[in-house]
Amino acid sequence: MQKNLYHVGTVPDKRSQLYVFDLRMMIGAADDGVFPVAFYARRARAPLSPDLDPSVPSWDMLGTNLSIKTGEHSWDTETDRLLLMDSQDFNWLGIGLDDLIEAYVQTTLAIRAIDRMADALLTRKGRFRSRFFRTINPDARLAQEILT
């Protein structure tokens, strides 16, 4: 029995090409809870290839960052790879309501975890617990940057 394995990505286009994408969700918070604000996705520059070519950077197939360096100190954005949650782009992502609900729950739980960690890093008087920080993140350089 042969199993077909598929890489997660967009729905295949007219040329049967799949693109890696990441889904982003922005949520807001109010006294009565959290709520979704926006959804968007960013796709990779090049489609996934069944055969890897060492001369082609893997970042083109796997990287979804829209920023591109245009000079020594200048950057631009490839907005053509931004996928909005309109009917055309949303259908191309191949995700459903369950995926959006899961993204919302994961985002909400991540924010809650960050808030709890931030609370744990401060004393009741609002002072930073530097010793505790160093035990959970033993990065001396980062600790120095925070404490100065």
N, C-alpha and C positions, 0 to 999 in steps of 0.2 A: 504494500500500500504506500503510494507516494503522497507526501504532503507538500503542498505549495506554500512557500513562505513569502510574505510580502513586507516590504518596508513601509512604515507609516508615513503618509504624506498626503498631498492633495489628491483629489479625484483625477484620474488620468485625463490629459488634454486630448486634442484631436490627433496628436502624434503619439499617443499612449505614454506620455512622459509624466512622471510624478515629481513633485517638488516638496522638499522639506519645508515645514512652516512651524512657527510657534504662535500660540494663542495668548493674547494678553487681555486681562480684565482689569478695569479700574472700578473700585467701589468707593462709596462715600459712607460716612458714619454720622449718625445723629443720635439724639437722646433715646429715640425709640428703636434703634438698631442700625444695621448696615443695609445698603441697597446698591444694586449695580448702576454704574454710571455709563460705562462704555466697554465695548468689545472690539478688538481688532487683531489682526494677525500680520506677520511678516514672513515672506517666503524667501527661500534661498535664491541666489542669482542664477544658478544652473540646475537643470533637472538631475535626478539621480541617474547614474549610469550603471548598466549591468556589468560593464568591464571597466576596471579602474586603469586610468592612464597616469603614470607617475609624473608626467609633465603638466597635468592639470591639478591645480591646488584643490585639496579636499574642502577647503573653506568655501569655495564657490558652490559646492553641492550641499554643504551642511550648515554654513553660517547664515544666520538670519538678520544680523545687525545691518541696519540700513545706512549707517555712516560709512563714507568712503573718504580716504585721505586724498586731497587734490594737490597738496603742496606741503612744504615743510611745516607750516603752521596753519594750514587751512583744511577745512573739511566741508563736505557736502552730504546731501542725503539722497538716496535713490528711492524716491517716493513711488516710483512705478511698481515696486515690490511690496508696497503697503496694501493689505487686503482689509477692506472695510466690511462692516456687517450689513451690506445691502444684499439684495437677493442674488445678484450675479456672483459676488465674491463668496458669500456665505455658502452657496450651493457648491462651489468649487472646493471648499475645505472638506466636505464629506463628514461633517459633524452634525449631531442632532441635539435635541433639547436635553437629553441625559448628560451629554458631554458639557453643555453650558452650565447645567446645575452642578455637576462635579467641579467645574472650574470655579464657580461661585463659592462652593463650600470650601475648597482648598484655599482660595484666596482669603476668605474670612478666617479660617483656622490659622493661616500663616500670620495674618495681622494680629490675631489674638496672642499667638506665641511670641511675636516680637514685642507686643505691649507688656506681656508678663515678664519677659527677659529684661526689658527696660526698667520695670518696677523693681525687679530683683537687684539690679545694678545700682540702685539708689537707696540710701538709708532713709529713715523717717524724716530726718532733717534735710533731705535733698542732696546729700553729699554722695559723690561717686565712690563706689566700693572697688578701688583699684586692685586690692589683693584678690578679691573674688573674681574680678575680670581676668586677671592673669591666670587663675586656675582654669577657667573655662576657655580661654584663648591665650595660650602661651606665646604670643607674638610680641616680643619686646619692642620692636619698632613701632607697631601700631599703638601699644600702650603708651609709649613716649609721646606720640603725636596727640593722643587724646588728653594726656595729662599736662601738656604744655600749651 
